[in-house]
Amino acid sequence: MFYLNGKKIVPVNLTLFTLLTLVHLLIQDGFFGISGGIYIHTDAFFPENTQRLANELFIRYGLSYSTTKVPRKGDEKRIFYIFTQN
């Protein structure tokens, strides 16, 4: 479900995405920034998949975020930072 032709994807239907899923994502690909936010490295995803995931985190959990291009990887984006303070 999370792979298409050997490439990681974020499925269009994210009904299975839960807080536990977010915890697994953070454990595998995240870390706390020095100013209190959380970085999630989603370099392996297509840019539209990263945006879909970021939007889902905002809609479901109210997490504000920014995305950035990955250096030396063309158009690939990562969820650069999730702001944990409003």
C-alpha positions, 0 to 999 in steps of 0.5 A: 500500500505504501510502495508503487513500483519500488518507490515509497508513496503516501496513499491517497486514502489515508484512513489508516493513518493514526497517531500510532502511524505518526509515532512510527514515522517520527521514530524512523524518520524524525528528530527534534529540532533545537527550537522545539519543532520536529523534523521529518525526513521524507526524501524518499517520497515524491513531492506530491506525496510529501505535501499530501502527508503534510496536509493530513498532519495539519487537517487531523492534528492541527500541526503547522509545517513547512516543506523544503526541497532536498539538496541535490535531489531535484524536486523532492521535498521533505517535511522540513519542520513541524511547529510544535508551538502555536 
